[in-house]
Amino acid sequence: MAVQTVESSTSNPTVDLGPAAALSCRECGHRVPLGPVFACEECFGPLEIAYDFSAYGAEELRKRIEAGPANIWRYAPLLPVPADVAGKPNLNPGWTKLVKADNLARELGVETGKLFVKDDSGNPTHSFKDRVVAQALEAARAFGFTTLSCSSTGNLAGAVGAAAARAGFRSCVFIPHDLEQGKVVMAAVYGGELVGIEGNYDDVNRFCSELIGDPAGEGWGFVNVNLRPYYAEGSKTLAYEICEQLGWRLPDQIVVPIASGSQLTKIDKGLQELIELGLVEDKPYKIFGAQAEGCSPVSTAFKAGNDVVRPQKPNTIAKSLAIGNPADGPYVLDVARRTGGAVEDVTDEQVVDAIKLLARTEGIFAETAGGVTVGVTRKLIENGVLDPSLTTVVLNTGDGLKTLDAVAGTGLTATIRPSLESFREAGLV
Amino acid sequence: MAVQTVESSTSNPTVDLGPAAALSCRECGHRVPLGPVFACEECFGPLEIAYDFSAYGAEELRKRIEAGPANIWRYAPLLPVPADVAGKPNLNPGWTKLVKADNLARELGVETGKLFVKDDSGNPTHSFKDRVVAQALEAARAFGFTTLSCSSTGNLAGAVGAAAARAGFRSCVFIPHDLEQGKVVMAAVYGGELVGIEGNYDDVNRFCSELIGDPAGEGWGFVNVNLRPYYAEGSKTLAYEICEQLGWRLPDQIVVPIASGSQLTKIDKGLQELIELGLVEDKPYKIFGAQAEGCSPVSTAFKAGNDVVRPQKPNTIAKSLAIGNPADGPYVLDVARRTGGAVEDVTDEQVVDAIKLLARTEGIFAETAGGVTVGVTRKLIENGVLDPSLTTVVLNTGDGLKTLDAVAGTGLTATIRPSLESFREAGLV
C-alpha cells in the first residue's frame, strides 16, 4: 500500500476543523499537522485525530448540544468539523431512534425497560455510513478536494454518492465489476462516476491506494483511505447519541458489529470522551463485538486468547461485515478485554432468525448486520456472558431493504379466494 | 360496500382520543360519537374528525409543541390521540427532514433558498404511511381492537405489519396473491398474517368490506376502512411539520402526490387549523396535485374543468399512486381550485428522469411517487403555473429502495482493469 506521509501531503496547519488539533499515531504517539494522511511517517501505525476540547466547560457544552440540530452536528464541538458545519450542504445524518425494545427484551429474557436498539436505518441512505462519510466530506472541503471517492461493496458507495451529490462534489466510486445489479443501481442513481474493477474487493482497494499516489488522483478524497482518520470519527456520534438519549448516562453493555473494527473502537473513544468532559458520570461499561461465523477473525482470536487476528476468507450472508482482515482487529480485542466485554459470532441461520425476531417484536427491519448483533446478543445472554438485568444497547447499523435476499424465504401465510368461506377454510379466524 | 353506521358500531362516547370530539360528515355535517365508522348514516358521505381545540392558547400550544418529542406526537394536542400517546409502544414516525434544495432549485430555475423537499423516506418503514397507520393504531387501541388489518399493494402492508408488531397487536394484511416477491418479503418479515387474495386490488378491497360486516371480522381494525377517519388525519402532520420547520410560516406553494387524494386534502386541513389556532400568520397558499399520466383521473378532471372524477384503469410505474377511482378526487379539485393551485401529470419517462434529477442534485433517492411530484414541479414551472420566486415545498412520500425497478437501467459508468493505465484509457481523469 502506498503510504502517504505528512511531508508529501497538502496538509495545512491553519485548516479549520474545529477542535481537531493534529493527527496522532495510535502506536507511537507521533503527532503531525492535520492533513489527508492516514499512516504514521515514523512507524506506519494508523493516525487518528487528537483534539483540544478546552473551549467549553461541561455545563455549557451540554447546553450547546441540547440546543443543537436533530442530527450529528449537535456534537460539532466534539468532531473534526468547523463550527459552522450545520449550515453547509450535507445529508445531516444521525439523531436516529434509540428504541426501548420491551418486546424483544421479553423474548430474550432481559429485564423490561433495560434493552434498547439504536436503529441507524433511519439515516439518509439508511446505514450508519452516512455518519462517517459526513465527517470525511468536511475534511475533503477543508483540504480543497473536489472529488469524493471510495472503494465499496455496498452501503458506502451509496452514502458517498449521495453526500457528494448534495455537497456539489464530483464522486467516483470503485466497486468490483460483478456486484449484484440492485446494489449497482442503489449506488449509480446519485449520478456520480461508478467504476467497476475487474477483480475482487482486494483488487479494488489496491487500485485506490495506487491512485492516491498518482497525479491522476490529485484533488481526490478517498473517504476510507486518505481521509480515514476523519471518516472514522463519525462513529463516535453513535456513542454520544446513545448516552444523551439515555439521559446523559452510560449504558452498561453495548453490542456492536465488527467489520474493520473501527466502529467499535470509536464508540469506546466517544464514551471515554464523554466521561473525561464530565458529560456523563464515570462507571464501568462493557463493549461486546459481533461477527458472523463465516467471517469471524476477531471472534476467533478473542476466544483463543490471541492478540493477533489471523485473516479469514469471508463466506457469510452478512456482506457488510465481511472483512476477512480487519484493520482494527487488535484494537477491538483490547477494548473488549479492557471493558470486560467479549466477541462472539453466530451462524447465517441465526442471523436470519434474529432479523425476523427483531422485525416481529419491534417492527424494525434490519440489515444482515443487525441480525448479527441481535443474534449475538441472544447467544451472549444464553451463555451467561451478557447480564440481562443491566441496561443494554444493541446496534442496528443498516436496512433490511438492502439485504432482502437474506429473508427471501418469507412469504404469504395463506392464499384464499375473495370470499368469507375461503377465509374461514384457511383457519385465519 | 357494507356501510357500517354508528348504531351498529362499538362506538363509545367516553373514549379518550384527545381533542377529537366527534365524527362529522363532510357532506351533510351530521355528527356521531367517535367510533369505528367511516360513512354517514344520513347521506353515506365520508366521516371525518371534528375537534375541540379550546384547551390551549396559541402561545402555550406552540411551546408545548416545540418541547415535544422529535416525532409526530409533538402535535398530539392536534390529533385524535390520547395525551399520553408518546409513551405507548408505536413506531414514532415523523419529524422527517425538510431539505433546502438549492441544487435542485438551480436546475429548475427556482430562486435560491426558496425550494424545499419534505423527505418522508426517513420514516420507520420509509414511507409517509407510518404517519397514518400510527393514528389508526391509537384508534384501534381506543376501540379495543386486537387485530390490525388493511388491504394493500405495497407501502401500507409494511407500515401496518411493523406498527402492529411493535404495539403487540396481531396483524392480518390482505394483498393480491400475485404481488412481486420483493414486496411480499417486505410485508411478511414483520411476522403477521399476510394473506394473498386470488383477484386484483378491487377484489381485495371488496373482501375486506365483507369481513368488517361479518362476525369473523370482530375485533379487527382495518386502518384504511373502518378506521379511515382517524388514519387520514395522520397526513395533517405533514402540514404541521412543514410550517414549523419553516419557522412557523406557511409555504407559498406545496406540491403533493395524489393517490386517493386524502393526503392532499388533509394537508389543506392541517394548514387551515394552524391559521385558525394562530400558530401561523394567515396568508394565501397554493396546493398543487401531482399524478402520473398513466393514472391521472384527477388531473384529467381538473384540466377539463369537471367537478366529477371519471375512473381510469391505471397503467404507470408509480404504483403507490395507482388508484384509478380516487375517493377524495372531488375534494382535491376543490382544494386546488380554491387555493389557486392546479393538478398536473407527467409521463413514466419524466418520473424516472425526475427520480434521477433529485438523486443527483440533493442525494435523495425517491420512490416513483417522489419522481411524480418533482417531475410535476418541473412541468408546472416550465408552463408558468408555479411561481419560481416563491417558497415551494415538494413532497417525497417514499423510498427509492422500494421501487428499484424504475431506475434499473442505471449502471456502471465504466469497467476497467485494476491499473492506472486502464483508468486513464477510460477517460475518467
Interface residues (C-beta under 8 A of the other chain):
Chain A: A70 P89 L91 N92 W95 K97 D102 N103 G122 P124 T125 H126 G158 G161 A162 A163 A164 A165 R166 G168 C172 H177 Q181 G182 V184 V185 M186 A188 V189 Y190 G191 G192 E193 L194 V195 G196 I197 E198 G199 D203 V204 R206 F207 E210 L211 D214 A216 I355 K356 A359 R360 T361 E362 G363 I364 F365 D399 G400 L401 K402 L404 V407 A408 T410 G411 L412 T413 A414 T415 I416 R417 P418 S419 L420 F423 R424 A426 L428 V429
Chain B: A70 P89 L91 N92 W95 K97 D102 N103 G122 P124 T125 H126 G158 G161 A162 A163 A164 A165 R166 G168 C172 H177 Q181 G182 V184 V185 M186 A188 V189 Y190 G191 G192 E193 L194 V195 G196 I197 E198 G199 D203 V204 R206 F207 E210 L211 D214 A216 I355 K356 A359 R360 T361 E362 G363 I364 F365 D399 G400 L401 K402 L404 V407 A408 T410 G411 L412 T413 A414 T415 I416 R417 P418 S419 L420 F423 R424 A426 L428 V429
